[in-house]
Amino acid sequence: MTALDTRPEPAPAPGAPDAEAPERAAPAKRKITRRPGADRVLGLACAANAVLVTWLVYARLTDGVGWLGFVLTAYVLFLGLYYVCTREQVGSSAAGDRVAAAILSSAAVVLAVPFTWLIGFIIVKGIRTLRLGFFLHDMAGVTPTQPATAGGGAHAIVGSIEQVLLALIVTLPLALLTATFLNETRSRWRRPVRILVDAMSGLPSIIAGLFIYAFFVIPYAQTSTLFNFNGFLACLALSITMLPTITRTLEVVLRLVPDGLRESALALGSSRGRMVWSVVLPTARTGVSTAVVLGIARAVGETAPLLFTSFGLDYMNSNPFSHPQESLPLFIFRNIQKPNHAAIDRAFTAAFVLMIVVLCLFAVARFIGRPRTHRSSRRRSDRRLTSEATP
């Protein structure tokens, strides 16, 4: 319509949108923002209200149901209050997420508190009588009337290290072969082997000791030194307990290796065995060290299999293939049952040393399985820069 046109503009049709009316803004979406400080204050306020309401009901209005019922009721009430208060601020979806996070955090605290208390108790009780002589002497010539600092556990430390290392030498190749068979082949025997490994995972450790005792000690103890009570039979019993743990961990680790690496190796003409040895296992090296750590953790604290195999000895025996041999779990078990305080203190000292030995073994396993890709590439780049800078 021009400026000289004086005709009236046609009226808009009924129900048609007004062109000059501003567009209606869409309803603003509620944003879920993370406010750690406000969330903590809200959680503490809900916890305080839950405790106070529970105390009012149990201590004033009723006779109560004990401390466990008080804690459970207060906890359930806290979760309900926390959900209601959070839903008013951020909506039901975010409220459910934060309640789930609160449940997981409280479960972690419940698990961490007794574990920390146990570790601290062993450290406090064991470090009081820990001396350098504990790592240098055995129990030869020590009488019940002597203090806890007399003698030592060198024979038990040597026995534990030898038995666990021998068990690892026996178990690791078998676990690698079994995990490779389960993951890299399509044999019809995979299912029975996997069922057997799963069944062995639930096998009590004392059954492993009884099996070695019945199969080797009873028939051959009178005629053979190797199949009598010694550290070698203890390592066989420990390897039975370690085998399913390491095998299942290695199977999961090998399954995480990308299939593209396998296909590339096979496309270049490599055989399946060469592909597993040169591509799959080096890629899963860090996972193999994790499996070793879990296997050591499974076996290093076992006592029941050793009662029927290594039998225990108060003197130093560094030969695991002849005569009974002591270990730290056996040393702890035998001393904690004695009726004098000195022996009990030695047991706590041995428990503290066992924790140190396990920590050292874990550190060695992690050091061996550490990734070396970044370090080697950094060395190559440094070498290349040095050669370029050299005239």
C-alpha positions in Angstrom: 0.0 0.0 0.0 1.5 3.4 -1.0 1.6 6.6 1.0 -1.2 8.2 -1.1 -3.6 5.3 -0.7 -6.2 6.3 1.8 -8.2 3.1 1.7 -8.6 1.5 5.1 -6.6 -1.6 5.7 -8.5 -4.8 5.7 -9.3 -6.2 9.2 -7.6 -9.4 10.1 -9.6 -12.5 9.8 -11.0 -13.9 13.0 -8.5 -16.2 14.7 -5.6 -15.0 12.6 -2.5 -14.0 14.5 -1.9 -10.3 15.0 1.1 -9.3 12.9 1.9 -6.3 15.1 1.6 -8.2 18.3 4.9 -9.3 19.8 5.6 -12.9 19.6 4.9 -14.9 22.8 8.1 -16.0 24.5 8.4 -19.7 25.0 8.2 -20.8 28.6 11.7 -20.7 30.1 13.2 -24.1 30.8 14.4 -24.7 34.3 18.1 -25.0 34.3 19.8 -27.5 36.5 22.8 -25.8 38.0 25.3 -27.4 40.3 25.8 -25.5 43.5 28.1 -27.6 45.8 28.0 -25.2 48.7 24.2 -24.9 48.7 23.8 -28.6 48.3 26.0 -29.3 51.3 24.1 -26.9 53.4 20.8 -28.4 52.3 22.0 -31.9 53.0 23.3 -31.0 56.5 20.0 -29.2 57.3 18.0 -32.3 56.1 20.2 -34.6 58.1 19.9 -32.5 61.3 16.1 -32.3 60.9 15.9 -36.1 60.3 17.9 -36.8 63.5 15.9 -34.4 65.6 12.5 -35.7 64.4 13.7 -39.3 65.0 14.9 -38.4 68.4 11.6 -36.7 69.2 9.6 -39.8 68.2 11.9 -42.5 69.8 13.0 -40.7 72.9 9.9 -38.7 73.9 6.9 -40.3 72.3 7.8 -44.0 72.3 10.2 -46.3 74.1 12.5 -46.5 71.1 13.8 -49.5 69.1 17.5 -49.4 69.8 20.4 -47.6 68.1 20.2 -49.5 64.8 16.5 -48.7 64.4 17.2 -45.1 65.2 20.0 -44.8 62.6 17.9 -46.6 59.9 14.9 -44.4 60.5 16.9 -41.2 60.6 18.6 -42.2 57.4 15.4 -43.0 55.5 13.8 -39.7 56.8 16.9 -37.8 55.6 16.6 -39.2 52.1 12.9 -38.3 52.0 13.5 -34.7 53.2 16.5 -34.3 50.9 14.4 -35.4 47.9 11.5 -33.2 48.7 13.7 -30.1 49.3 15.8 -30.7 46.2 12.8 -31.3 43.9 11.4 -27.9 44.8 14.6 -26.3 43.5 15.8 -28.3 40.5 13.0 -30.7 39.6 12.3 -34.4 40.2 15.0 -35.8 37.8 17.8 -33.9 39.3 16.5 -34.6 42.8 16.5 -38.4 42.1 20.1 -38.1 40.9 21.3 -36.3 44.0 19.5 -38.7 46.3 21.2 -41.6 44.5 24.6 -39.7 44.9 23.8 -39.3 48.6 23.1 -43.1 48.9 26.4 -44.0 47.1 28.4 -41.5 49.2 27.0 -42.8 52.5 27.7 -46.4 51.4 31.3 -45.5 50.6 31.6 -43.9 54.1 30.1 -47.0 55.7 32.6 -49.2 53.9 35.6 -46.9 54.5 35.1 -46.3 58.3 35.6 -50.0 59.4 38.3 -50.5 56.9 40.2 -47.4 58.1 39.6 -48.4 61.7 41.0 -51.9 61.1 44.1 -50.6 59.3 44.7 -48.0 62.0 44.2 -50.6 64.8 46.8 -53.0 63.2 49.3 -50.1 62.7 49.0 -48.9 66.2 49.2 -52.4 67.8 52.0 -53.6 65.5 54.3 -50.6 65.3 54.9 -50.6 69.1 57.0 -53.7 69.1 58.4 -53.4 65.6 62.2 -53.5 65.7 64.9 -54.1 63.1 65.5 -57.5 64.6 62.1 -58.6 63.5 63.4 -58.6 59.9 66.7 -60.3 60.8 66.0 -63.0 63.4 63.7 -66.0 63.6 62.1 -67.6 66.7 65.0 -70.0 67.5 65.7 -70.0 71.3 62.8 -67.6 72.2 61.0 -68.6 75.3 57.4 -67.6 76.4 58.9 -65.4 79.2 60.9 -63.2 76.9 59.4 -59.8 75.7 57.8 -59.3 72.3 60.9 -57.7 70.9 62.9 -60.9 71.3 63.2 -63.0 68.2 61.6 -62.0 64.9 59.8 -63.1 61.8 62.5 -63.2 59.2 61.7 -66.9 58.5 58.0 -66.0 58.0 58.8 -63.1 55.6 61.1 -65.3 53.5 58.6 -68.1 53.4 55.7 -65.9 52.4 57.7 -64.2 49.6 59.0 -67.6 48.2 55.6 -69.3 48.4 53.7 -66.4 46.7 56.3 -65.9 44.0 56.4 -69.7 43.2 52.6 -69.7 43.1 52.7 -66.7 40.7 55.2 -68.5 38.5 53.0 -71.5 38.3 49.7 -69.7 37.9 50.4 -66.8 35.5 51.3 -68.9 32.4 48.3 -71.2 33.0 46.0 -68.1 33.5 47.4 -66.5 30.3 46.8 -69.6 28.3 43.3 -70.1 29.7 42.3 -66.5 29.2 43.7 -66.5 25.6 41.8 -69.7 24.9 38.5 -68.3 26.2 38.9 -65.0 24.4 40.8 -65.6 21.2 39.4 -69.0 20.0 36.0 -70.3 18.9 36.4 -73.8 20.3 33.4 -75.7 21.6 35.3 -76.3 24.8 35.2 -72.7 25.8 31.9 -73.0 27.7 33.0 -76.0 29.9 36.3 -74.3 30.7 34.5 -71.0 31.6 32.1 -72.9 33.8 35.0 -74.6 35.5 36.8 -71.3 36.1 33.7 -69.8 37.6 33.2 -72.8 39.8 36.8 -72.5 41.1 36.2 -68.8 41.9 33.8 -69.9 44.7 36.1 -72.7 46.0 37.0 -72.2 49.7 40.7 -72.0 50.1 40.7 -74.7 52.7 39.5 -77.1 50.1 42.6 -76.4 48.0 44.8 -77.2 51.0 42.9 -80.4 51.7 43.2 -81.5 48.0 47.0 -81.1 48.0 47.2 -82.8 51.4 45.1 -85.8 50.2 46.7 -86.0 46.8 50.4 -85.6 47.7 51.1 -85.7 51.4 49.1 -88.7 52.5 50.3 -91.1 49.7 53.9 -89.9 49.3 55.0 -88.3 52.5 56.9 -91.4 53.7 58.8 -91.9 50.5 59.5 -88.4 49.1 60.7 -85.2 50.6 59.3 -83.1 47.8 55.7 -84.3 48.5 56.0 -83.9 52.3 55.1 -80.7 54.2 57.0 -77.9 52.5 56.7 -74.5 50.8 56.3 -76.1 47.3 53.0 -77.8 48.3 51.9 -74.5 49.8 52.6 -72.8 46.5 50.5 -75.4 44.7 47.6 -74.8 47.1 47.9 -71.0 46.7 48.0 -71.4 42.9 44.7 -73.1 43.0 43.2 -70.2 44.7 44.9 -67.6 42.5 44.2 -69.2 39.1 40.4 -68.3 38.8 41.0 -64.7 39.9 43.9 -64.1 37.5 42.1 -65.9 34.6 38.9 -64.0 34.9 40.7 -60.7 35.2 42.9 -61.5 32.1 39.8 -62.5 30.1 38.2 -59.1 30.7 41.4 -57.3 29.9 42.0 -59.2 26.7 38.4 -58.5 25.7 39.0 -54.8 26.0 41.8 -54.9 23.3 40.3 -53.3 20.2 39.4 -55.7 17.4 41.0 -53.4 14.9 44.4 -54.3 16.2 43.7 -58.0 15.7 42.3 -57.5 12.2 45.3 -55.3 11.2 47.7 -58.0 12.3 45.8 -60.7 10.5 45.6 -58.6 7.4 49.4 -58.2 7.3 49.7 -62.0 7.2 50.4 -62.8 10.9 49.2 -66.0 12.4 46.7 -66.0 15.3 49.4 -67.1 17.7 51.8 -64.4 16.5 49.0 -61.8 16.7 48.2 -62.7 20.3 51.9 -62.7 21.3 53.0 -59.6 19.5 49.8 -57.4 19.5 47.2 -58.4 22.1 49.4 -59.2 25.1 51.6 -56.1 24.8 48.5 -53.9 24.5 47.1 -55.5 27.6 50.3 -55.3 29.6 48.9 -52.9 32.2 45.9 -55.1 32.7 48.1 -58.1 33.2 49.9 -56.3 36.0 46.5 -55.6 37.5 45.6 -59.3 37.3 48.9 -60.1 39.0 48.1 -57.7 41.8 44.7 -59.2 42.4 46.1 -62.7 42.4 48.7 -61.7 45.0 46.0 -60.1 47.1 44.0 -63.3 46.9 46.8 -65.6 48.0 49.2 -63.6 50.3 46.9 -63.6 53.3 45.6 -67.2 53.1 46.2 -69.3 56.2 43.9 -72.4 55.8 45.7 -74.0 52.8 49.1 -73.6 54.6 47.9 -75.6 57.6 47.8 -78.7 55.5 50.8 -78.0 53.2 53.7 -76.0 54.7 52.7 -76.8 58.3 54.9 -74.0 59.8 58.3 -73.8 61.5 59.9 -71.5 64.1 63.3 -71.7 62.3 64.6 -70.3 59.1 64.1 -72.6 56.1 64.9 -70.8 52.8 64.5 -74.0 50.8 60.8 -74.3 49.8 61.2 -77.8 48.4 62.3 -79.5 51.6 60.9 -79.6 55.2 58.1 -77.4 56.7 58.3 -73.7 56.1 56.8 -70.7 58.0 54.8 -67.8 56.4 53.4 -64.6 57.8 49.8 -65.7 57.9 50.8 -68.9 59.7 53.0 -66.9 62.1 50.1 -64.6 62.9 47.7 -67.5 63.3 49.9 -69.5 65.7 51.0 -66.6 67.8 47.6 -65.0 68.2 46.4 -68.2 69.9 49.1 -68.3 72.5 48.2 -67.3 76.1 50.9 -64.7 76.6 50.9 -61.1 75.6 54.4 -61.2 74.0 53.2 -63.7 71.4 50.0 -61.7 70.7 52.2 -58.5 70.2 54.4 -60.5 67.8 51.2 -61.5 65.9 50.2 -57.8 65.5 53.7 -56.9 64.4 53.6 -59.7 61.8 50.3 -58.4 60.6 51.7 -54.9 60.2 54.7 -56.3 58.3 52.4 -58.3 56.1 50.7 -55.1 55.1 54.1 -53.6 54.2 55.1 -56.7 52.2 51.8 -56.6 50.2 52.2 -52.9 49.6 55.7 -53.5 48.2 54.6 -56.4 46.0 51.8 -54.2 44.6 54.2 -51.4 43.9 56.6 -53.7 42.1 53.7 -55.1 40.0 52.5 -51.7 39.1 56.0 -50.6 38.2 56.5 -53.6 35.9 53.1 -53.0 34.2 53.4 -49.2 33.8 52.8 -47.8 30.3 56.0 -47.0 28.5 54.6 -45.5 25.3 54.8 -41.9 26.3 58.2 -42.3 27.8 59.6 -44.0 24.7 58.1 -41.5 22.4 59.4 -38.6 24.5 62.9 -40.2 24.3 62.7 -40.5 20.6 61.6 -36.9 20.2 64.4 -35.7 22.5 66.9 -37.8 20.5 65.6 -36.3 17.2 65.8 -32.8 18.5 69.4 -33.4 19.8 70.5 -34.8 16.4 68.9 -31.8 14.6 70.6 -29.3 16.9 74.0 -31.0 16.5 75.9 -29.5 13.5 
